[in-house]
Amino acid sequence: MIALTLGESLRRQQDAGSPWAELLRVPDLSVGLYVLPAGGVDVQQPHTEDEVYVVLAGRSRFTAGGESRDAGPGDVIFVPARVPHRFHDISEELRVVVVFGPAEDSRGDAPA
């Protein structure tokens, strides 16, 4: 078993010096923490893997493909592989657990 506390996960993300920190990787999935400040910009590109976002804290809008919605604590959002998506209009610092299936970047390069 592997278990991580939220505090440990936040420390790893802060130590990474990046909004993203991978916390766990096995062949069939990877898990990380994505933190964006209020007013921040989400510059991610579509991934070649399916993704599940679990919003732990914060508020924003989220757009995937042509659909937009509010995102806040407790929300779970699924995005299929290769679908353009991003968080925007971030009004409170976002803390999001991200699960990739299979593991992030395991299917090769994302589409241009």
ZAKELUM-241421 format. One line per field, with one value per residue: z, y, x of N, C-alpha, C, O in turn; residue in one letter. Coordinates in Angstrom, 2 decimals, decimal comma, always signed. Each point is the difference from the previous one (the first is absolute). Layout:
n.pz	Z	...
n.py	Y	...
n.px	X	...
ca.pz	Z	...
ca.py	Y	...
ca.px	X	...
c.pz	Z	...
c.py	Y	...
c.px	X	...
o.pz	Z	...
o.py	Y	...
o.px	X	...
res	A	...
END
This chain:
n.pz	+0,00	-1,30	+1,57	-0,97	+1,12	+1,03	+2,19	+0,49	+0,04	+1,82	+1,74	-0,04	+0,69	+2,18	+1,03	-0,36	+1,73	+0,83	-1,91	-1,39	+0,91	-1,14	-0,01	-1,97	+0,45	-1,28	-0,14	+1,79	+1,30	-0,42	+1,62	-0,40	+0,37	-0,03	-0,25	+0,37	-0,64	+2,05	-1,29	+1,32	-0,50	-0,81	+0,74	+1,67	-0,14	-2,05	+1,19	+0,37	+1,72	+0,41	-0,11	+1,81	-0,40	+1,34	-0,41	+0,10	-1,65	+1,20	-0,89	-1,04	-1,66	-0,76	-0,91	-0,68	-1,10	-0,53	+1,15	+0,41	+1,32	+1,20	+0,83	+0,74	+1,84	-0,17	-0,75	-1,07	-0,39	-1,21	+0,01	-1,51	-0,20	+0,56	+1,98	-1,86	+1,05	+1,09	+1,27	+0,82	-0,73	-0,30	+0,76	-0,56	+1,63	-1,99	+0,85	-1,39	+0,74	-0,29	-1,05	+0,19	-1,83	+0,35	+0,67	+1,73	-1,63	+1,09	-0,10	+1,56	-1,97	+1,35	+0,10	-2,17
n.py	-1,17	+0,99	+0,74	+1,01	+0,94	+0,60	-0,52	-2,14	-0,54	+0,59	-1,40	-1,87	+0,25	+0,06	-1,99	-0,66	+1,03	-1,55	+0,91	-0,48	-1,28	-0,69	-0,83	+0,01	-1,69	-0,11	-2,09	-1,05	+0,39	+1,85	+0,19	+1,38	+1,19	+0,45	+1,05	+0,49	+1,28	+0,83	-0,43	-1,82	-0,57	-0,40	-0,61	-0,69	-1,74	+0,28	-1,05	-0,91	+1,42	-2,07	+1,34	-0,24	+1,24	+0,26	+0,78	+0,51	+1,00	+1,43	+1,90	-1,27	+0,78	-1,01	+0,07	-0,73	+0,00	-1,14	-1,57	+1,30	+0,16	+0,15	+1,35	-1,99	+1,27	-1,41	+1,98	-0,96	+0,24	-0,46	-0,77	+0,15	-2,15	+1,02	-0,59	+1,20	+0,49	+0,73	+0,29	+0,50	+1,90	-0,03	-1,08	-2,17	+0,79	-0,15	-1,16	-0,36	-1,17	-0,50	-0,41	-0,84	+0,31	-1,25	-1,46	+1,47	+0,96	-0,81	+1,84	+0,73	+0,29	+1,77	-0,29	-0,20
n.px	+0,84	-1,54	+1,40	-1,74	+1,71	-1,91	-0,17	-0,48	-2,16	-1,16	+0,20	-1,26	-2,14	-0,46	-0,11	-2,12	-1,00	-1,38	-0,78	+1,70	-1,61	+1,81	-2,09	-1,08	+1,43	-1,84	+0,74	-0,80	+1,79	-1,23	+1,57	-1,73	+1,88	-2,20	+1,98	-2,17	+1,74	-0,38	-1,79	-0,05	+2,13	-2,04	+2,01	-1,32	+1,41	-0,89	-1,59	+2,01	+0,07	-0,78	-1,83	+1,31	-1,85	+1,79	-2,07	+2,19	+1,17	-1,28	+0,86	-1,55	+1,30	-1,86	+2,05	-2,03	+1,97	-1,82	+1,12	-1,80	+1,81	-1,89	+1,61	-0,74	+0,28	+1,76	+0,71	-1,74	+2,21	-1,84	+2,13	-1,65	+0,56	+1,92	-0,84	-0,46	+1,94	-1,86	+1,86	-2,03	+0,96	+2,23	-1,83	+0,13	+1,34	+1,07	-1,71	+1,73	-1,77	+2,17	-1,95	+2,08	-1,25	+1,82	+1,54	+0,01	-1,20	-1,78	-1,28	+1,39	+1,06	+0,42	-2,21	+0,49
ca.pz	+0,00	+0,03	+0,50	+0,11	+0,62	-0,77	+0,37	-0,69	-1,43	-0,21	+0,14	-1,20	-1,09	+0,22	-0,22	-1,45	-0,62	-1,17	+0,42	-0,10	+0,57	-0,04	+1,32	-0,11	-1,39	-0,34	-1,44	-0,40	+0,40	+0,79	+0,81	+0,39	+0,57	-0,86	+0,79	-0,76	+0,85	-0,46	-1,11	-0,75	-1,35	-0,24	-1,35	-0,42	-1,34	+0,05	+0,32	-0,74	+0,95	+0,68	+1,27	+0,97	+0,92	+1,24	+0,56	+1,45	+0,51	-0,98	-0,92	-1,34	-1,09	-0,68	-1,36	-0,70	-1,29	-0,10	+1,17	+1,16	+1,25	+1,22	+0,68	+1,39	+0,88	-0,10	-1,39	-0,71	-1,42	-0,89	-1,32	-0,84	-0,65	-1,16	-0,02	+0,57	+1,25	+0,90	+1,04	-0,29	+0,93	+1,31	+1,00	+1,24	-0,29	-0,29	+0,37	-0,76	-0,22	-1,40	-0,23	-1,41	-0,29	+0,76	+0,56	-0,84	-1,06	-0,35	-1,36	-0,96	-0,02	-0,14	-1,33	-0,12
ca.py	+1,17	+1,32	+0,99	+1,34	+0,99	+1,24	+0,84	-0,52	+0,24	+1,44	+0,26	-0,50	+0,91	+1,25	-0,31	-0,17	+1,32	-0,03	-0,24	-1,44	-0,97	-1,38	-0,60	-1,46	-0,49	-1,41	-0,02	+0,23	+1,31	+0,88	+0,94	+1,16	+1,15	+1,18	+1,17	+1,25	+1,12	+0,86	+0,82	-0,71	-0,46	-1,42	-0,08	-1,39	-0,42	-1,30	-1,15	-1,21	-0,90	+0,49	+0,67	+0,32	+1,08	+0,09	+1,32	-0,02	+1,35	+1,07	+0,19	+0,47	-0,57	-1,06	-0,23	-1,18	+0,02	+1,20	+0,10	+0,68	-0,11	+0,39	-1,09	+0,31	-1,12	-1,19	-0,34	-0,99	+0,30	-0,93	+0,53	-1,05	+0,28	+0,88	+1,09	+1,23	+0,36	+0,85	+0,79	+1,43	+0,85	-0,59	+1,03	-0,45	-0,98	-1,35	-1,18	-1,03	-1,30	-0,41	-1,41	-0,35	-1,41	-0,48	+1,02	+1,18	-0,08	-1,38	-0,28	+0,80	+1,44	+0,56	+0,60	+1,40
ca.px	-0,84	+0,63	-0,95	+0,57	-0,88	-0,10	+1,14	+1,19	-0,19	+0,22	+1,45	+0,66	-0,33	+0,75	+1,42	+0,21	+0,13	-0,88	-1,38	-0,27	+0,94	-0,45	+0,11	-0,01	+0,00	+0,08	-0,28	-1,38	-0,49	+0,87	-0,77	+0,78	-0,68	+0,09	-0,38	+0,02	-0,42	-1,08	+0,47	+1,03	-0,30	+0,21	+0,58	+0,13	-0,40	-0,69	+0,84	-0,31	-0,63	-1,19	+0,30	-1,03	+0,36	-0,76	+0,29	+0,05	-0,23	+0,07	-1,13	+0,36	-0,78	+0,73	-0,49	+0,51	-0,68	-0,83	-0,86	+0,58	-0,76	+0,69	+0,70	+0,26	+0,31	-0,82	-0,32	+0,79	-0,15	+0,68	+0,33	+0,59	+1,28	+0,12	-0,99	+0,53	-0,67	+0,77	-0,65	+0,14	-0,74	+0,28	-0,30	+0,63	+1,05	-0,48	+0,77	-0,69	+0,64	-0,16	+0,28	+0,14	-0,09	+1,14	+0,89	+0,23	+1,01	+0,35	-0,46	+0,75	-0,19	-1,35	-0,19	+0,40
c.pz	+0,00	+0,46	+0,16	+0,70	-0,91	+0,31	-0,71	-1,51	-0,33	+0,12	-1,25	-1,20	+0,14	-0,26	-1,48	-0,69	-1,24	+0,50	+0,10	+0,70	-0,09	+1,36	-0,05	-1,47	+0,00	-1,48	-0,38	+0,45	+0,66	+0,67	+0,37	+0,61	-0,86	+0,81	-0,85	+0,88	-0,55	-1,07	-0,88	-1,36	-0,12	-1,44	-0,51	-1,41	+0,12	+0,24	-0,83	+0,88	+0,52	+1,33	+0,85	+0,90	+1,21	+0,65	+1,52	+0,60	-1,15	-0,90	-1,32	-0,96	-0,60	-1,36	-0,56	-1,30	-0,09	+1,21	+1,16	+1,20	+1,14	+0,59	+1,42	+0,82	-0,11	-1,41	-0,54	-1,48	-0,80	-1,35	-0,81	-0,61	-1,21	-0,09	+0,61	+1,24	+0,84	+1,08	-0,37	+0,96	+1,43	+1,06	+1,38	-0,35	-0,18	+0,48	-0,58	-0,05	-1,42	-0,12	-1,51	-0,16	-1,50	+0,48	-1,01	-0,95	-0,38	-1,40	-1,05	+0,07	-0,14	-1,40	-0,01	+0,00
c.py	+1,24	+0,97	+1,33	+0,90	+1,23	+0,91	-0,43	+0,29	+1,47	+0,35	-0,47	+0,91	+1,30	-0,22	-0,15	+1,34	+0,15	-0,18	-1,50	-0,80	-1,38	-0,64	-1,51	-0,37	-1,51	-0,08	+0,40	+1,32	+0,80	+1,02	+1,16	+1,07	+1,21	+1,17	+1,25	+1,13	+0,72	+0,93	-0,67	-0,46	-1,48	-0,17	-1,43	-0,23	-1,32	-1,13	-1,20	-1,05	+0,61	+0,62	+0,12	+1,09	-0,08	+1,32	-0,09	+1,35	+0,98	+0,05	+0,54	-0,41	-1,08	-0,21	-1,24	-0,11	+1,29	+0,23	+0,66	-0,16	+0,58	-1,22	+0,44	-1,25	-1,14	-0,40	-1,03	+0,18	-1,01	+0,67	-1,13	+0,46	+0,90	+1,13	+1,25	+0,40	+0,89	+0,58	+1,47	+0,78	-0,53	+1,08	-0,32	-1,04	-1,39	-1,03	-1,19	-1,27	-0,41	-1,46	-0,24	-1,51	-0,23	+1,16	+1,12	-0,22	-1,42	-0,40	+0,84	+1,46	+0,38	+0,59	+1,46	+0,91
c.px	+0,89	-1,07	+0,72	-1,00	-0,06	+1,18	+1,28	-0,08	+0,24	+1,48	+0,74	-0,26	+0,78	+1,49	+0,32	+0,18	-0,86	-1,43	-0,33	+1,08	-0,61	+0,27	+0,12	-0,02	+0,14	-0,40	-1,43	-0,59	+1,10	-0,91	+0,90	-0,88	+0,30	-0,53	+0,17	-0,50	-1,22	+0,56	+1,03	-0,51	+0,38	+0,47	+0,12	-0,54	-0,75	+1,00	-0,44	-0,65	-1,31	+0,41	-1,25	+0,58	-0,91	+0,39	-0,07	-0,38	+0,08	-1,22	+0,53	-1,10	+0,88	-0,64	+0,68	-0,77	-0,80	-0,88	+0,75	-0,91	+0,81	+0,66	+0,31	+0,21	-1,00	-0,35	+0,98	-0,30	+0,81	+0,23	+0,64	+1,33	-0,19	-1,03	+0,64	-0,81	+0,90	-0,89	+0,21	-0,89	+0,13	-0,16	+0,56	+1,05	-0,59	+1,00	-0,75	+0,85	-0,32	+0,42	+0,03	-0,12	+0,16	+0,88	+0,28	+1,18	+0,40	-0,43	+0,74	-0,37	-1,46	-0,14	+0,37	-1,21
o.pz	+0,61	-0,56	+0,53	-0,24	-0,84	-0,91	-0,51	-0,61	-1,00	-0,78	-0,49	-0,80	-0,98	-0,59	-0,43	-1,10	-0,89	+1,11	+0,71	-0,15	+0,50	+0,55	+0,91	-0,80	+0,61	-0,53	-1,02	-0,43	+0,46	-0,49	+0,34	+0,07	-0,34	+0,45	-0,51	+0,66	-1,19	+0,18	-0,98	-0,31	+0,34	-0,93	-1,00	-0,49	+1,03	-0,47	-0,50	-0,46	+0,01	+0,58	-0,50	+0,55	-0,14	+0,46	+0,56	+1,01	-1,02	+0,05	-0,04	+0,39	+0,11	-0,11	+0,09	-0,01	+0,22	-0,05	+0,28	-0,14	-0,10	-0,15	+0,22	-0,54	+0,03	-0,22	+0,28	-0,41	+0,25	-0,54	+0,39	-0,14	-0,74	-0,99	+1,14	+0,00	-0,17	-0,16	-0,54	+0,72	+0,70	+0,07	+0,82	-0,92	+0,86	-0,21	+0,42	-0,37	-0,44	+0,44	-0,69	+0,81	-0,78	-0,13	-1,20	+0,39	-0,68	-0,52	-1,17	+0,95	-0,69	-0,61	+1,02	-0,09
o.py	+0,02	+0,04	+0,06	-0,08	+0,20	+0,61	+0,84	+0,37	+0,31	+0,81	+0,70	+0,25	+0,49	+0,86	+0,25	+0,06	+0,79	-0,50	-0,37	+0,28	-0,23	+0,14	-0,61	+0,64	-0,55	+0,98	+0,67	+0,36	-0,54	+0,32	-0,18	-0,13	+0,27	-0,02	+0,27	-0,15	-0,10	+0,57	+0,59	+0,09	-0,39	+0,23	-0,25	+0,73	-0,68	+0,05	-0,05	-1,10	+1,22	-0,38	+0,16	-0,15	-0,16	+0,16	-0,28	+0,07	-0,27	-0,86	+0,81	-0,52	+0,04	-0,11	-0,15	-0,04	+1,08	+0,84	-0,35	-0,14	+0,16	-1,13	+1,12	-1,11	+0,20	-1,11	+0,04	-0,04	-0,19	+0,64	-0,53	+1,20	-0,12	+0,73	-0,06	-0,07	+0,02	+0,10	+0,35	-0,58	-0,20	+0,94	+0,90	-0,80	-0,49	+0,14	-0,30	+0,05	+0,07	-0,39	+0,30	-0,75	+0,51	+1,16	-0,24	-0,54	-0,19	-1,03	-0,02	+0,45	-0,67	+0,38	+0,68	+1,22
o.px	+1,07	-1,09	+1,11	-1,20	+0,87	+0,57	+0,74	+0,99	+0,65	+0,50	+0,90	+0,90	+0,54	+0,65	+1,12	+0,55	+0,32	-0,21	-0,94	+1,19	-1,10	+1,09	+0,56	-0,68	+0,92	-0,52	-0,19	-1,10	+1,01	-1,08	+1,17	-1,23	+1,15	-1,15	+1,09	-1,03	-0,31	+1,07	+0,45	-1,19	+1,11	-0,77	+0,67	-0,87	+0,13	+1,14	-1,12	-0,30	-0,15	+1,02	-1,11	+1,09	-1,22	+1,14	-1,06	-0,71	+0,63	-0,88	+0,92	-1,05	+1,23	-1,22	+1,22	-1,23	+0,56	-0,90	+1,14	-1,22	+1,21	-0,48	+0,48	-0,04	-1,22	-0,49	+1,20	-1,16	+1,19	-0,90	+1,04	+0,26	-0,98	-0,01	+0,48	-1,23	+1,22	-1,22	+1,05	-0,81	-0,99	+0,79	+0,17	-0,21	-0,74	+1,21	-1,12	+1,17	-1,15	+1,08	-0,98	+0,55	-0,81	-0,38	+0,11	+1,03	+1,01	+0,43	-0,38	-0,65	-0,78	+1,01	-0,08	+0,15
res	M	I	A	L	T	L	G	E	S	L	R	R	Q	Q	D	A	G	S	P	W	A	E	L	L	R	V	P	D	L	S	V	G	L	Y	V	L	P	A	G	G	V	D	V	Q	Q	P	H	T	E	D	E	V	Y	V	V	L	A	G	R	S	R	F	T	A	G	G	E	S	R	D	A	G	P	G	D	V	I	F	V	P	A	R	V	P	H	R	F	H	D	I	S	E	E	L	R	V	V	V	V	F	G	P	A	E	D	S	R	G	D	A	P	A
END
